[in-house]
Amino acid sequence: MNAVKNVWREEPVLTAAGLLGFTLAAFCAVMMAVQGVIVPPEGNLLSAFSFNAALGLFLITTAFLVPLAGFSRRKRQIFCWSYLVCAFTAMEPKRFSICAVSLLGTVRPAGLLIRLSAVYLD
């Protein structure tokens, strides 16, 4: 438990981004349980789930390893922020929109769902 506290203290940004990945994966898992894996027209929630979980695990693992690299404080900040830019670019809006449009699809009319899908997924 002390190791987790130390990582949170030393690399809070990478750890928070990793936890965001796990949170999005959990949200996708709930949506899969409610609506099924394939939700037309959004697509496959299983791919969004696996991507978010893998990215979360990758970022948290990196947060554990960065202190061992021996970077100076400035180089560590540059490394972590550039890593986050790459990670969130890889996450791309499609991963967020698949879950968000899936949730809105349970509450909103079909016409709005189709318009949202066209905006976020194309």
N, C-alpha and C positions, 0 to 999 in steps of 0.2 A: 504494500500500500504506500510505503514511503517513496518508492520509485515513481509511482503515478503522480504523487504530489510534487516531486522534484521536476518531473517533465512538465507538469502544468505550470510550475513556477518559472522554469527556464524557457520553455517554448509554448506560451499560451496561445499564440495565433495558429500554429500548426495543429496543436491539439484541438482547438475549437473547430478548425476546418475539418479535421478527421471526425469529430463528433457530429458535425453537420452532415457529413456523408452517411454516417450510421443512422442519423435521424431521418434523412430522406429515404434510406433503405427501409427503415421500419414503416414509414408512411406508405411506401410502395407495397410492402407486405400486407398492411391492413387493407389497402385498396384492392389487392389481388384476392384477399379473402372475401371481400364484400362483392366485387364485380367480376372476378375471374381474371385469368392471366391475359387474355386477349380482349381488349376493349376497343371496339370500333368507334370512331375512325382514328383514335389516338395511336394504337399500336400495341406492342408487347410490353407489359409492365414488368415481366420477368427480366428483360434486358436492362431496364432502368434500375431495378432492384439490385441485380448483380454488379452493375457498374458502380452505383453509389456505395455499396458495401465494400467493394474492392478499393475504391478510391479512399474511403474512410480508413480502412486498414493500412493502406499505403502511407497516408499522411501521418497517422499515429506512429507507425513503425519508424518513419523518418524523424519524427519528433523525439523518439527515444535515441536515435543514432546521432543526431546533429551534435549534441554535447561532446560526444566522443571524437569528433572530427578535429578538434583543436583549433577551430576558427577564432579569430579575434571577434570582439563584440560587433564591430561594424560589418565584417565579412559574414558573420552569422545572420545579421539582419538582412543584408542584401540577398543571401542565399534563401532565407525563409520567404521573403516577400516575392522574389522571382519564382520560387516554387509554387507559391499560392496563385500567382498570376497564371502560370502554366496549368495548374490543377483546375482552376475555375474556368479557364478557356476550354479545357478538355471536357468539363462538365457540360458546357454549352447549354443554351436555353432549351433545347429539346428535352433534356433530362428533367428539367424542372417543369416544363409545360406538359409533359406526358402525365405526371402526377397531378398537376394543378387542373388541367382540363378534365382529367378523369374525375376529380372531385366535383368540379363545377357541373359536369355532366349529370351528376346525381341530383342536382338541385335546380338547374336551369333548363329552359326549353331547348328542344333539339336544334332549332334555328341558330340560337346563340352558340351552342356547342359546335356546330359546323363552322360558323364564322371564327370562333376562337381557334379551332384546329387549323384553319387555313392561315391564320395570322402566325401562330406559334410553330407550326410544323413545316411550313413551306419556306 
